[in-house]
């Protein structure tokens, strides 16, 4: 059975690079397109990424890192 190929614009996720205040970076973090507010795209994506970071920090037992900036990957 052949697999379905997706085109570049058909992704269900937007990818973001996160720059933290401590100088580290996290690349290609996924944010579901259905959860992003189109009017304030970067702000809503940042909120989602912060929530993901809080969950990761809670599971790892470490404090969450402070986000300096968020850039969408094109």
mmJSON file of the N, C-alpha and C atoms, coordinates in Angstrom:
{"data_MODEL":{"atom_site":{
"group_PDB":["ATOM","ATOM","ATOM","ATOM","ATOM","ATOM","ATOM","ATOM","ATOM","ATOM","ATOM","ATOM","ATOM","ATOM","ATOM","ATOM","ATOM","ATOM","ATOM","ATOM","ATOM","ATOM","ATOM","ATOM","ATOM","ATOM","ATOM","ATOM","ATOM","ATOM","ATOM","ATOM","ATOM","ATOM","ATOM","ATOM","ATOM","ATOM","ATOM","ATOM","ATOM","ATOM","ATOM","ATOM","ATOM","ATOM","ATOM","ATOM","ATOM","ATOM","ATOM","ATOM","ATOM","ATOM","ATOM","ATOM","ATOM","ATOM","ATOM","ATOM","ATOM","ATOM","ATOM","ATOM","ATOM","ATOM","ATOM","ATOM","ATOM","ATOM","ATOM","ATOM","ATOM","ATOM","ATOM","ATOM","ATOM","ATOM","ATOM","ATOM","ATOM","ATOM","ATOM","ATOM","ATOM","ATOM","ATOM","ATOM","ATOM","ATOM","ATOM","ATOM","ATOM","ATOM","ATOM","ATOM","ATOM","ATOM","ATOM","ATOM","ATOM","ATOM","ATOM","ATOM","ATOM","ATOM","ATOM","ATOM","ATOM","ATOM","ATOM","ATOM","ATOM","ATOM","ATOM","ATOM","ATOM","ATOM","ATOM","ATOM","ATOM","ATOM","ATOM","ATOM","ATOM","ATOM","ATOM","ATOM","ATOM","ATOM","ATOM","ATOM","ATOM","ATOM","ATOM","ATOM","ATOM","ATOM","ATOM","ATOM","ATOM","ATOM","ATOM","ATOM","ATOM","ATOM","ATOM","ATOM","ATOM","ATOM","ATOM","ATOM","ATOM","ATOM","ATOM","ATOM","ATOM","ATOM","ATOM","ATOM","ATOM","ATOM","ATOM","ATOM","ATOM","ATOM","ATOM","ATOM","ATOM","ATOM","ATOM","ATOM","ATOM","ATOM","ATOM","ATOM","ATOM","ATOM","ATOM","ATOM","ATOM","ATOM","ATOM","ATOM","ATOM","ATOM","ATOM","ATOM","ATOM","ATOM","ATOM","ATOM","ATOM","ATOM","ATOM","ATOM","ATOM","ATOM","ATOM","ATOM","ATOM","ATOM","ATOM","ATOM","ATOM","ATOM","ATOM","ATOM","ATOM","ATOM","ATOM","ATOM","ATOM","ATOM","ATOM","ATOM","ATOM","ATOM","ATOM","ATOM","ATOM","ATOM"],
"id":[1,2,3,4,5,6,7,8,9,10,11,12,13,14,15,16,17,18,19,20,21,22,23,24,25,26,27,28,29,30,31,32,33,34,35,36,37,38,39,40,41,42,43,44,45,46,47,48,49,50,51,52,53,54,55,56,57,58,59,60,61,62,63,64,65,66,67,68,69,70,71,72,73,74,75,76,77,78,79,80,81,82,83,84,85,86,87,88,89,90,91,92,93,94,95,96,97,98,99,100,101,102,103,104,105,106,107,108,109,110,111,112,113,114,115,116,117,118,119,120,121,122,123,124,125,126,127,128,129,130,131,132,133,134,135,136,137,138,139,140,141,142,143,144,145,146,147,148,149,150,151,152,153,154,155,156,157,158,159,160,161,162,163,164,165,166,167,168,169,170,171,172,173,174,175,176,177,178,179,180,181,182,183,184,185,186,187,188,189,190,191,192,193,194,195,196,197,198,199,200,201,202,203,204,205,206,207,208,209,210,211,212,213,214,215,216,217,218,219,220,221,222],
"type_symbol":["N","C","C","N","C","C","N","C","C","N","C","C","N","C","C","N","C","C","N","C","C","N","C","C","N","C","C","N","C","C","N","C","C","N","C","C","N","C","C","N","C","C","N","C","C","N","C","C","N","C","C","N","C","C","N","C","C","N","C","C","N","C","C","N","C","C","N","C","C","N","C","C","N","C","C","N","C","C","N","C","C","N","C","C","N","C","C","N","C","C","N","C","C","N","C","C","N","C","C","N","C","C","N","C","C","N","C","C","N","C","C","N","C","C","N","C","C","N","C","C","N","C","C","N","C","C","N","C","C","N","C","C","N","C","C","N","C","C","N","C","C","N","C","C","N","C","C","N","C","C","N","C","C","N","C","C","N","C","C","N","C","C","N","C","C","N","C","C","N","C","C","N","C","C","N","C","C","N","C","C","N","C","C","N","C","C","N","C","C","N","C","C","N","C","C","N","C","C","N","C","C","N","C","C","N","C","C","N","C","C","N","C","C","N","C","C","N","C","C","N","C","C"],
"label_atom_id":["N","CA","C","N","CA","C","N","CA","C","N","CA","C","N","CA","C","N","CA","C","N","CA","C","N","CA","C","N","CA","C","N","CA","C","N","CA","C","N","CA","C","N","CA","C","N","CA","C","N","CA","C","N","CA","C","N","CA","C","N","CA","C","N","CA","C","N","CA","C","N","CA","C","N","CA","C","N","CA","C","N","CA","C","N","CA","C","N","CA","C","N","CA","C","N","CA","C","N","CA","C","N","CA","C","N","CA","C","N","CA","C","N","CA","C","N","CA","C","N","CA","C","N","CA","C","N","CA","C","N","CA","C","N","CA","C","N","CA","C","N","CA","C","N","CA","C","N","CA","C","N","CA","C","N","CA","C","N","CA","C","N","CA","C","N","CA","C","N","CA","C","N","CA","C","N","CA","C","N","CA","C","N","CA","C","N","CA","C","N","CA","C","N","CA","C","N","CA","C","N","CA","C","N","CA","C","N","CA","C","N","CA","C","N","CA","C","N","CA","C","N","CA","C","N","CA","C","N","CA","C","N","CA","C","N","CA","C","N","CA","C","N","CA","C","N","CA","C","N","CA","C","N","CA","C","N","CA","C"],
"label_alt_id":[null,null,null,null,null,null,null,null,null,null,null,null,null,null,null,null,null,null,null,null,null,null,null,null,null,null,null,null,null,null,null,null,null,null,null,null,null,null,null,null,null,null,null,null,null,null,null,null,null,null,null,null,null,null,null,null,null,null,null,null,null,null,null,null,null,null,null,null,null,null,null,null,null,null,null,null,null,null,null,null,null,null,null,null,null,null,null,null,null,null,null,null,null,null,null,null,null,null,null,null,null,null,null,null,null,null,null,null,null,null,null,null,null,null,null,null,null,null,null,null,null,null,null,null,null,null,null,null,null,null,null,null,null,null,null,null,null,null,null,null,null,null,null,null,null,null,null,null,null,null,null,null,null,null,null,null,null,null,null,null,null,null,null,null,null,null,null,null,null,null,null,null,null,null,null,null,null,null,null,null,null,null,null,null,null,null,null,null,null,null,null,null,null,null,null,null,null,null,null,null,null,null,null,null,null,null,null,null,null,null,null,null,null,null,null,null,null,null,null,null,null,null],
"label_comp_id":["UNK","UNK","UNK","UNK","UNK","UNK","UNK","UNK","UNK","UNK","UNK","UNK","UNK","UNK","UNK","UNK","UNK","UNK","UNK","UNK","UNK","UNK","UNK","UNK","UNK","UNK","UNK","UNK","UNK","UNK","UNK","UNK","UNK","UNK","UNK","UNK","UNK","UNK","UNK","UNK","UNK","UNK","UNK","UNK","UNK","UNK","UNK","UNK","UNK","UNK","UNK","UNK","UNK","UNK","UNK","UNK","UNK","UNK","UNK","UNK","UNK","UNK","UNK","UNK","UNK","UNK","UNK","UNK","UNK","UNK","UNK","UNK","UNK","UNK","UNK","UNK","UNK","UNK","UNK","UNK","UNK","UNK","UNK","UNK","UNK","UNK","UNK","UNK","UNK","UNK","UNK","UNK","UNK","UNK","UNK","UNK","UNK","UNK","UNK","UNK","UNK","UNK","UNK","UNK","UNK","UNK","UNK","UNK","UNK","UNK","UNK","UNK","UNK","UNK","UNK","UNK","UNK","UNK","UNK","UNK","UNK","UNK","UNK","UNK","UNK","UNK","UNK","UNK","UNK","UNK","UNK","UNK","UNK","UNK","UNK","UNK","UNK","UNK","UNK","UNK","UNK","UNK","UNK","UNK","UNK","UNK","UNK","UNK","UNK","UNK","UNK","UNK","UNK","UNK","UNK","UNK","UNK","UNK","UNK","UNK","UNK","UNK","UNK","UNK","UNK","UNK","UNK","UNK","UNK","UNK","UNK","UNK","UNK","UNK","UNK","UNK","UNK","UNK","UNK","UNK","UNK","UNK","UNK","UNK","UNK","UNK","UNK","UNK","UNK","UNK","UNK","UNK","UNK","UNK","UNK","UNK","UNK","UNK","UNK","UNK","UNK","UNK","UNK","UNK","UNK","UNK","UNK","UNK","UNK","UNK","UNK","UNK","UNK","UNK","UNK","UNK","UNK","UNK","UNK","UNK","UNK","UNK"],
"label_asym_id":["A","A","A","A","A","A","A","A","A","A","A","A","A","A","A","A","A","A","A","A","A","A","A","A","A","A","A","A","A","A","A","A","A","A","A","A","A","A","A","A","A","A","A","A","A","A","A","A","A","A","A","A","A","A","A","A","A","A","A","A","A","A","A","A","A","A","A","A","A","A","A","A","A","A","A","A","A","A","A","A","A","A","A","A","A","A","A","A","A","A","A","A","A","A","A","A","A","A","A","A","A","A","A","A","A","A","A","A","A","A","A","A","A","A","A","A","A","A","A","A","A","A","A","A","A","A","A","A","A","A","A","A","A","A","A","A","A","A","A","A","A","A","A","A","A","A","A","A","A","A","A","A","A","A","A","A","A","A","A","A","A","A","A","A","A","A","A","A","A","A","A","A","A","A","A","A","A","A","A","A","A","A","A","A","A","A","A","A","A","A","A","A","A","A","A","A","A","A","A","A","A","A","A","A","A","A","A","A","A","A","A","A","A","A","A","A","A","A","A","A","A","A"],
"label_entity_id":["1","1","1","1","1","1","1","1","1","1","1","1","1","1","1","1","1","1","1","1","1","1","1","1","1","1","1","1","1","1","1","1","1","1","1","1","1","1","1","1","1","1","1","1","1","1","1","1","1","1","1","1","1","1","1","1","1","1","1","1","1","1","1","1","1","1","1","1","1","1","1","1","1","1","1","1","1","1","1","1","1","1","1","1","1","1","1","1","1","1","1","1","1","1","1","1","1","1","1","1","1","1","1","1","1","1","1","1","1","1","1","1","1","1","1","1","1","1","1","1","1","1","1","1","1","1","1","1","1","1","1","1","1","1","1","1","1","1","1","1","1","1","1","1","1","1","1","1","1","1","1","1","1","1","1","1","1","1","1","1","1","1","1","1","1","1","1","1","1","1","1","1","1","1","1","1","1","1","1","1","1","1","1","1","1","1","1","1","1","1","1","1","1","1","1","1","1","1","1","1","1","1","1","1","1","1","1","1","1","1","1","1","1","1","1","1","1","1","1","1","1","1"],
"label_seq_id":[1,1,1,2,2,2,3,3,3,4,4,4,5,5,5,6,6,6,7,7,7,8,8,8,9,9,9,10,10,10,11,11,11,12,12,12,13,13,13,14,14,14,15,15,15,16,16,16,17,17,17,18,18,18,19,19,19,20,20,20,21,21,21,22,22,22,23,23,23,24,24,24,25,25,25,26,26,26,27,27,27,28,28,28,29,29,29,30,30,30,31,31,31,32,32,32,33,33,33,34,34,34,35,35,35,36,36,36,37,37,37,38,38,38,39,39,39,40,40,40,41,41,41,42,42,42,43,43,43,44,44,44,45,45,45,46,46,46,47,47,47,48,48,48,49,49,49,50,50,50,51,51,51,52,52,52,53,53,53,54,54,54,55,55,55,56,56,56,57,57,57,58,58,58,59,59,59,60,60,60,61,61,61,62,62,62,63,63,63,64,64,64,65,65,65,66,66,66,67,67,67,68,68,68,69,69,69,70,70,70,71,71,71,72,72,72,73,73,73,74,74,74],
"pdbx_PDB_ins_code":[null,null,null,null,null,null,null,null,null,null,null,null,null,null,null,null,null,null,null,null,null,null,null,null,null,null,null,null,null,null,null,null,null,null,null,null,null,null,null,null,null,null,null,null,null,null,null,null,null,null,null,null,null,null,null,null,null,null,null,null,null,null,null,null,null,null,null,null,null,null,null,null,null,null,null,null,null,null,null,null,null,null,null,null,null,null,null,null,null,null,null,null,null,null,null,null,null,null,null,null,null,null,null,null,null,null,null,null,null,null,null,null,null,null,null,null,null,null,null,null,null,null,null,null,null,null,null,null,null,null,null,null,null,null,null,null,null,null,null,null,null,null,null,null,null,null,null,null,null,null,null,null,null,null,null,null,null,null,null,null,null,null,null,null,null,null,null,null,null,null,null,null,null,null,null,null,null,null,null,null,null,null,null,null,null,null,null,null,null,null,null,null,null,null,null,null,null,null,null,null,null,null,null,null,null,null,null,null,null,null,null,null,null,null,null,null,null,null,null,null,null,null],
"Cartn_x":[0.838,0.0,0.893,0.606,1.413,1.065,2.08,1.841,1.484,0.715,0.306,1.424,1.811,2.832,2.156,2.793,2.255,3.045,2.341,2.991,3.471,4.302,4.917,3.885,2.773,1.77,0.712,0.784,-0.244,0.03,1.05,1.422,0.377,0.166,-0.768,-0.074,1.22,2.017,2.8,3.06,4.002,5.254,6.407,7.668,8.24,8.763,9.326,10.687,11.575,12.844,12.657,13.128,13.006,14.392,14.55,15.79,15.504,16.299,16.105,17.021,16.657,17.44,18.834,19.035,20.366,21.281,20.807,21.622,21.448,20.665,20.449,19.31,19.194,18.17,17.564,16.288,15.587,15.024,15.339,14.969,13.804,13.008,11.93,10.929,10.471,9.444,8.096,7.26,5.969,4.876,4.036,2.844,1.694,0.619,-0.516,-1.131,-1.353,-1.924,-3.327,-4.063,-5.422,-5.463,-4.352,-4.31,-3.737,-3.248,-2.636,-3.698,-3.75,-4.641,-4.017,-4.709,-4.153,-3.902,-4.632,-4.455,-3.229,-2.899,-1.705,-0.904,-0.408,0.229,1.429,2.382,3.579,3.265,2.352,1.997,1.302,0.381,-0.313,0.621,1.522,2.498,3.433,3.826,4.704,4.02,2.726,1.978,1.946,1.736,1.696,3.063,4.121,5.476,5.875,5.437,5.705,5.008,3.769,3.044,3.767,4.264,5.035,6.283,6.977,8.19,7.886,6.757,6.381,6.121,5.459,5.177,6.48,7.382,8.677,9.465,9.463,10.191,9.604,8.296,7.656,8.011,8.04,8.373,9.845,10.705,12.14,12.615,11.765,12.15,13.048,13.131,13.948,13.033,13.534,12.709,12.632,11.507,11.402,12.337,12.856,13.733,12.885,13.381,12.664,12.929,11.863,11.968,12.262,13.283,13.66,12.9,12.907,12.199,11.794,10.812,10.278,10.259,10.823,10.858,10.242,9.325,8.733,9.706,9.816,10.664,9.881,10.485,9.78,9.97],
"Cartn_y":[-1.165,0.0,1.243,2.157,3.371,4.357,5.04,6.043,7.376,8.164,9.475,10.475,11.215,12.252,13.561,14.292,15.596,16.675,17.723,18.862,19.815,20.745,21.663,22.432,22.822,23.605,22.785,21.464,20.611,20.18,20.681,20.262,20.703,19.884,20.218,20.976,21.216,21.897,23.048,24.049,25.109,24.847,25.095,24.866,26.191,26.173,27.375,27.078,28.058,28.025,28.893,28.391,29.123,29.531,30.796,31.311,31.61,30.998,31.17,32.267,32.805,33.883,33.438,32.142,31.653,31.442,31.789,31.691,30.408,29.463,28.213,28.378,27.39,27.425,26.044,25.998,24.76,24.933,24.015,24.157,23.258,23.755,23.004,22.415,23.235,22.806,22.907,21.897,21.833,22.503,23.278,23.879,23.556,22.925,22.606,23.867,23.843,25.007,25.331,24.324,24.543,25.343,25.397,26.113,27.517,27.888,29.207,30.213,31.336,32.433,33.202,33.281,33.907,35.407,36.082,37.519,37.85,36.992,37.193,35.893,35.542,34.25,33.994,34.915,34.702,34.641,35.494,35.512,34.219,33.73,32.492,31.291,31.295,30.209,30.215,31.4,31.503,30.932,31.224,30.686,29.158,28.599,27.144,26.546,27.17,26.678,26.796,27.858,27.997,26.889,26.559,25.472,24.139,23.918,22.7,22.647,23.778,23.835,23.561,24.101,23.838,22.356,21.717,20.277,19.468,19.82,19.132,19.316,20.536,20.82,20.029,19.931,19.18,17.698,17.158,15.736,15.457,16.421,16.208,16.615,17.337,17.775,19.002,19.689,20.906,22.12,23.301,24.508,24.858,25.431,25.827,26.984,26.987,28.072,29.231,30.436,31.634,31.828,32.037,32.233,33.696,33.916,35.272,35.664,34.784,35.068,33.774,33.908,32.783,33.196,32.356,32.642,31.478,31.778,30.718,30.296,29.006,28.451,28.479,28.997,29.064,27.851],
"Cartn_z":[0.0,0.0,0.0,-0.863,-0.992,0.114,0.59,1.623,0.984,1.709,1.216,1.483,0.493,0.65,1.014,1.893,2.254,1.538,1.162,0.543,1.623,1.257,2.218,3.037,2.476,3.181,3.892,3.832,4.401,5.834,6.448,7.798,8.813,9.832,10.894,12.007,11.853,12.867,12.256,13.104,12.76,13.58,13.009,13.707,14.183,15.414,16.022,16.63,16.552,17.275,18.516,19.657,20.917,21.365,21.72,22.291,23.76,24.636,26.073,26.598,27.765,28.365,28.783,29.008,29.393,28.19,26.98,25.775,24.99,25.488,24.767,23.773,22.879,21.843,21.68,21.397,21.082,19.673,18.781,17.377,16.988,16.045,15.409,16.389,17.331,18.27,17.581,17.724,17.049,17.869,17.152,17.728,16.776,17.273,16.399,15.795,14.491,13.805,14.294,14.751,15.222,16.519,17.262,18.535,18.427,17.264,17.08,16.668,17.385,17.049,15.883,14.779,13.567,13.734,14.622,14.804,15.643,16.573,17.397,17.422,16.26,16.031,16.939,16.989,17.794,19.287,19.743,21.168,21.571,20.754,21.108,21.005,20.035,19.92,21.126,21.573,22.745,23.979,24.163,25.297,25.262,24.088,23.935,24.228,23.723,23.95,25.421,26.1,27.529,28.316,27.916,28.578,28.35,27.127,26.847,27.722,27.858,28.679,30.152,30.652,32.044,32.268,31.302,31.416,31.386,30.474,30.373,31.672,32.209,33.447,34.615,34.688,35.767,35.692,34.491,34.322,34.603,34.333,34.528,35.923,36.655,37.988,38.003,36.887,36.774,36.656,37.024,36.837,35.352,34.913,33.503,33.18,31.956,31.513,31.002,31.176,30.704,29.216,28.46,27.01,26.717,25.896,25.483,24.221,23.204,21.956,21.264,20.367,19.611,18.141,17.259,15.826,15.066,14.157,13.346,12.252,12.063,11.013,9.721,8.644,7.368,6.526],
"occupancy":[1.0,1.0,1.0,1.0,1.0,1.0,1.0,1.0,1.0,1.0,1.0,1.0,1.0,1.0,1.0,1.0,1.0,1.0,1.0,1.0,1.0,1.0,1.0,1.0,1.0,1.0,1.0,1.0,1.0,1.0,1.0,1.0,1.0,1.0,1.0,1.0,1.0,1.0,1.0,1.0,1.0,1.0,1.0,1.0,1.0,1.0,1.0,1.0,1.0,1.0,1.0,1.0,1.0,1.0,1.0,1.0,1.0,1.0,1.0,1.0,1.0,1.0,1.0,1.0,1.0,1.0,1.0,1.0,1.0,1.0,1.0,1.0,1.0,1.0,1.0,1.0,1.0,1.0,1.0,1.0,1.0,1.0,1.0,1.0,1.0,1.0,1.0,1.0,1.0,1.0,1.0,1.0,1.0,1.0,1.0,1.0,1.0,1.0,1.0,1.0,1.0,1.0,1.0,1.0,1.0,1.0,1.0,1.0,1.0,1.0,1.0,1.0,1.0,1.0,1.0,1.0,1.0,1.0,1.0,1.0,1.0,1.0,1.0,1.0,1.0,1.0,1.0,1.0,1.0,1.0,1.0,1.0,1.0,1.0,1.0,1.0,1.0,1.0,1.0,1.0,1.0,1.0,1.0,1.0,1.0,1.0,1.0,1.0,1.0,1.0,1.0,1.0,1.0,1.0,1.0,1.0,1.0,1.0,1.0,1.0,1.0,1.0,1.0,1.0,1.0,1.0,1.0,1.0,1.0,1.0,1.0,1.0,1.0,1.0,1.0,1.0,1.0,1.0,1.0,1.0,1.0,1.0,1.0,1.0,1.0,1.0,1.0,1.0,1.0,1.0,1.0,1.0,1.0,1.0,1.0,1.0,1.0,1.0,1.0,1.0,1.0,1.0,1.0,1.0,1.0,1.0,1.0,1.0,1.0,1.0,1.0,1.0,1.0,1.0,1.0,1.0,1.0,1.0,1.0,1.0,1.0,1.0],
"B_iso_or_equiv":[0.0,0.0,0.0,0.0,0.0,0.0,0.0,0.0,0.0,0.0,0.0,0.0,0.0,0.0,0.0,0.0,0.0,0.0,0.0,0.0,0.0,0.0,0.0,0.0,0.0,0.0,0.0,0.0,0.0,0.0,0.0,0.0,0.0,0.0,0.0,0.0,0.0,0.0,0.0,0.0,0.0,0.0,0.0,0.0,0.0,0.0,0.0,0.0,0.0,0.0,0.0,0.0,0.0,0.0,0.0,0.0,0.0,0.0,0.0,0.0,0.0,0.0,0.0,0.0,0.0,0.0,0.0,0.0,0.0,0.0,0.0,0.0,0.0,0.0,0.0,0.0,0.0,0.0,0.0,0.0,0.0,0.0,0.0,0.0,0.0,0.0,0.0,0.0,0.0,0.0,0.0,0.0,0.0,0.0,0.0,0.0,0.0,0.0,0.0,0.0,0.0,0.0,0.0,0.0,0.0,0.0,0.0,0.0,0.0,0.0,0.0,0.0,0.0,0.0,0.0,0.0,0.0,0.0,0.0,0.0,0.0,0.0,0.0,0.0,0.0,0.0,0.0,0.0,0.0,0.0,0.0,0.0,0.0,0.0,0.0,0.0,0.0,0.0,0.0,0.0,0.0,0.0,0.0,0.0,0.0,0.0,0.0,0.0,0.0,0.0,0.0,0.0,0.0,0.0,0.0,0.0,0.0,0.0,0.0,0.0,0.0,0.0,0.0,0.0,0.0,0.0,0.0,0.0,0.0,0.0,0.0,0.0,0.0,0.0,0.0,0.0,0.0,0.0,0.0,0.0,0.0,0.0,0.0,0.0,0.0,0.0,0.0,0.0,0.0,0.0,0.0,0.0,0.0,0.0,0.0,0.0,0.0,0.0,0.0,0.0,0.0,0.0,0.0,0.0,0.0,0.0,0.0,0.0,0.0,0.0,0.0,0.0,0.0,0.0,0.0,0.0,0.0,0.0,0.0,0.0,0.0,0.0],
"pdbx_formal_charge":[null,null,null,null,null,null,null,null,null,null,null,null,null,null,null,null,null,null,null,null,null,null,null,null,null,null,null,null,null,null,null,null,null,null,null,null,null,null,null,null,null,null,null,null,null,null,null,null,null,null,null,null,null,null,null,null,null,null,null,null,null,null,null,null,null,null,null,null,null,null,null,null,null,null,null,null,null,null,null,null,null,null,null,null,null,null,null,null,null,null,null,null,null,null,null,null,null,null,null,null,null,null,null,null,null,null,null,null,null,null,null,null,null,null,null,null,null,null,null,null,null,null,null,null,null,null,null,null,null,null,null,null,null,null,null,null,null,null,null,null,null,null,null,null,null,null,null,null,null,null,null,null,null,null,null,null,null,null,null,null,null,null,null,null,null,null,null,null,null,null,null,null,null,null,null,null,null,null,null,null,null,null,null,null,null,null,null,null,null,null,null,null,null,null,null,null,null,null,null,null,null,null,null,null,null,null,null,null,null,null,null,null,null,null,null,null,null,null,null,null,null,null],
"auth_seq_id":[1,1,1,2,2,2,3,3,3,4,4,4,5,5,5,6,6,6,7,7,7,8,8,8,9,9,9,10,10,10,11,11,11,12,12,12,13,13,13,14,14,14,15,15,15,16,16,16,17,17,17,18,18,18,19,19,19,20,20,20,21,21,21,22,22,22,23,23,23,24,24,24,25,25,25,26,26,26,27,27,27,28,28,28,29,29,29,30,30,30,31,31,31,32,32,32,33,33,33,34,34,34,35,35,35,36,36,36,37,37,37,38,38,38,39,39,39,40,40,40,41,41,41,42,42,42,43,43,43,44,44,44,45,45,45,46,46,46,47,47,47,48,48,48,49,49,49,50,50,50,51,51,51,52,52,52,53,53,53,54,54,54,55,55,55,56,56,56,57,57,57,58,58,58,59,59,59,60,60,60,61,61,61,62,62,62,63,63,63,64,64,64,65,65,65,66,66,66,67,67,67,68,68,68,69,69,69,70,70,70,71,71,71,72,72,72,73,73,73,74,74,74],
"auth_comp_id":["UNK","UNK","UNK","UNK","UNK","UNK","UNK","UNK","UNK","UNK","UNK","UNK","UNK","UNK","UNK","UNK","UNK","UNK","UNK","UNK","UNK","UNK","UNK","UNK","UNK","UNK","UNK","UNK","UNK","UNK","UNK","UNK","UNK","UNK","UNK","UNK","UNK","UNK","UNK","UNK","UNK","UNK","UNK","UNK","UNK","UNK","UNK","UNK","UNK","UNK","UNK","UNK","UNK","UNK","UNK","UNK","UNK","UNK","UNK","UNK","UNK","UNK","UNK","UNK","UNK","UNK","UNK","UNK","UNK","UNK","UNK","UNK","UNK","UNK","UNK","UNK","UNK","UNK","UNK","UNK","UNK","UNK","UNK","UNK","UNK","UNK","UNK","UNK","UNK","UNK","UNK","UNK","UNK","UNK","UNK","UNK","UNK","UNK","UNK","UNK","UNK","UNK","UNK","UNK","UNK","UNK","UNK","UNK","UNK","UNK","UNK","UNK","UNK","UNK","UNK","UNK","UNK","UNK","UNK","UNK","UNK","UNK","UNK","UNK","UNK","UNK","UNK","UNK","UNK","UNK","UNK","UNK","UNK","UNK","UNK","UNK","UNK","UNK","UNK","UNK","UNK","UNK","UNK","UNK","UNK","UNK","UNK","UNK","UNK","UNK","UNK","UNK","UNK","UNK","UNK","UNK","UNK","UNK","UNK","UNK","UNK","UNK","UNK","UNK","UNK","UNK","UNK","UNK","UNK","UNK","UNK","UNK","UNK","UNK","UNK","UNK","UNK","UNK","UNK","UNK","UNK","UNK","UNK","UNK","UNK","UNK","UNK","UNK","UNK","UNK","UNK","UNK","UNK","UNK","UNK","UNK","UNK","UNK","UNK","UNK","UNK","UNK","UNK","UNK","UNK","UNK","UNK","UNK","UNK","UNK","UNK","UNK","UNK","UNK","UNK","UNK","UNK","UNK","UNK","UNK","UNK","UNK"],
"auth_asym_id":["A","A","A","A","A","A","A","A","A","A","A","A","A","A","A","A","A","A","A","A","A","A","A","A","A","A","A","A","A","A","A","A","A","A","A","A","A","A","A","A","A","A","A","A","A","A","A","A","A","A","A","A","A","A","A","A","A","A","A","A","A","A","A","A","A","A","A","A","A","A","A","A","A","A","A","A","A","A","A","A","A","A","A","A","A","A","A","A","A","A","A","A","A","A","A","A","A","A","A","A","A","A","A","A","A","A","A","A","A","A","A","A","A","A","A","A","A","A","A","A","A","A","A","A","A","A","A","A","A","A","A","A","A","A","A","A","A","A","A","A","A","A","A","A","A","A","A","A","A","A","A","A","A","A","A","A","A","A","A","A","A","A","A","A","A","A","A","A","A","A","A","A","A","A","A","A","A","A","A","A","A","A","A","A","A","A","A","A","A","A","A","A","A","A","A","A","A","A","A","A","A","A","A","A","A","A","A","A","A","A","A","A","A","A","A","A","A","A","A","A","A","A"],
"auth_atom_id":["N","CA","C","N","CA","C","N","CA","C","N","CA","C","N","CA","C","N","CA","C","N","CA","C","N","CA","C","N","CA","C","N","CA","C","N","CA","C","N","CA","C","N","CA","C","N","CA","C","N","CA","C","N","CA","C","N","CA","C","N","CA","C","N","CA","C","N","CA","C","N","CA","C","N","CA","C","N","CA","C","N","CA","C","N","CA","C","N","CA","C","N","CA","C","N","CA","C","N","CA","C","N","CA","C","N","CA","C","N","CA","C","N","CA","C","N","CA","C","N","CA","C","N","CA","C","N","CA","C","N","CA","C","N","CA","C","N","CA","C","N","CA","C","N","CA","C","N","CA","C","N","CA","C","N","CA","C","N","CA","C","N","CA","C","N","CA","C","N","CA","C","N","CA","C","N","CA","C","N","CA","C","N","CA","C","N","CA","C","N","CA","C","N","CA","C","N","CA","C","N","CA","C","N","CA","C","N","CA","C","N","CA","C","N","CA","C","N","CA","C","N","CA","C","N","CA","C","N","CA","C","N","CA","C","N","CA","C","N","CA","C","N","CA","C","N","CA","C","N","CA","C","N","CA","C","N","CA","C"],
"pdbx_PDB_model_num":[1,1,1,1,1,1,1,1,1,1,1,1,1,1,1,1,1,1,1,1,1,1,1,1,1,1,1,1,1,1,1,1,1,1,1,1,1,1,1,1,1,1,1,1,1,1,1,1,1,1,1,1,1,1,1,1,1,1,1,1,1,1,1,1,1,1,1,1,1,1,1,1,1,1,1,1,1,1,1,1,1,1,1,1,1,1,1,1,1,1,1,1,1,1,1,1,1,1,1,1,1,1,1,1,1,1,1,1,1,1,1,1,1,1,1,1,1,1,1,1,1,1,1,1,1,1,1,1,1,1,1,1,1,1,1,1,1,1,1,1,1,1,1,1,1,1,1,1,1,1,1,1,1,1,1,1,1,1,1,1,1,1,1,1,1,1,1,1,1,1,1,1,1,1,1,1,1,1,1,1,1,1,1,1,1,1,1,1,1,1,1,1,1,1,1,1,1,1,1,1,1,1,1,1,1,1,1,1,1,1,1,1,1,1,1,1,1,1,1,1,1,1]
}}}
